[in-house]
Amino acid sequence: MPHSQRHVTARLQQLGERLRDACAQRNWIALARSDAELAQVLGGLDVAALTPIERTALRQLRRLHQQISGECQRELERVGQTLEQMRQQRQGWSAYAESADWGTEAQA
């Protein structure tokens, strides 16, 4: 395998591993950095000049990226639901806090 082919394939595999690890650890900052780096690498890649091995590595990385994007979307929805629940409960918490204050004022 020529050196440049090994380099491209290894780079794509390395990026895939970093994306997978960051997602598994829920390290969203590292995931965003790796995703930005991936975009930069792909922007400079001449897809038409890729060898079959490099194309395979690229397809594998594309599938992994799609899986991770789905995981990120699910996490975003989960966090959104949690925030919505907190927003809805805020009124109850405020009413409870005010009623606790009333009890203190009544005793004074």
Contacts in CASP RR format, 6 or more apart in sequence:
PFRMAT RR
TARGET T0000
AUTHOR 0000-0000-0000
METHOD contacts of the structure
MODEL  1
MPHSQRHVTARLQQLGERLRDACAQRNWIALARSDAELAQVLGGLDVAAL
TPIERTALRQLRRLHQQISGECQRELERVGQTLEQMRQQRQGWSAYAESA
DWGTEAQA
1 9 0 8 1.000
1 53 0 8 1.000
5 51 0 8 1.000
5 53 0 8 1.000
5 54 0 8 1.000
8 45 0 8 1.000
8 50 0 8 1.000
8 54 0 8 1.000
8 57 0 8 1.000
9 53 0 8 1.000
9 54 0 8 1.000
9 57 0 8 1.000
11 41 0 8 1.000
12 41 0 8 1.000
12 54 0 8 1.000
12 57 0 8 1.000
12 58 0 8 1.000
12 60 0 8 1.000
12 61 0 8 1.000
13 57 0 8 1.000
13 60 0 8 1.000
13 61 0 8 1.000
15 34 0 8 1.000
15 37 0 8 1.000
15 38 0 8 1.000
15 41 0 8 1.000
15 61 0 8 1.000
16 34 0 8 1.000
16 38 0 8 1.000
16 61 0 8 1.000
16 64 0 8 1.000
16 65 0 8 1.000
18 30 0 8 1.000
18 34 0 8 1.000
19 31 0 8 1.000
19 34 0 8 1.000
19 35 0 8 1.000
19 38 0 8 1.000
19 64 0 8 1.000
19 65 0 8 1.000
19 68 0 8 1.000
20 64 0 8 1.000
20 68 0 8 1.000
21 27 0 8 1.000
21 30 0 8 1.000
22 28 0 8 1.000
22 30 0 8 1.000
22 31 0 8 1.000
22 34 0 8 1.000
23 31 0 8 1.000
23 68 0 8 1.000
23 71 0 8 1.000
23 72 0 8 1.000
26 75 0 8 1.000
28 72 0 8 1.000
31 68 0 8 1.000
31 72 0 8 1.000
35 65 0 8 1.000
38 61 0 8 1.000
38 65 0 8 1.000
45 58 0 8 1.000
47 58 0 8 1.000
50 58 0 8 1.000
END
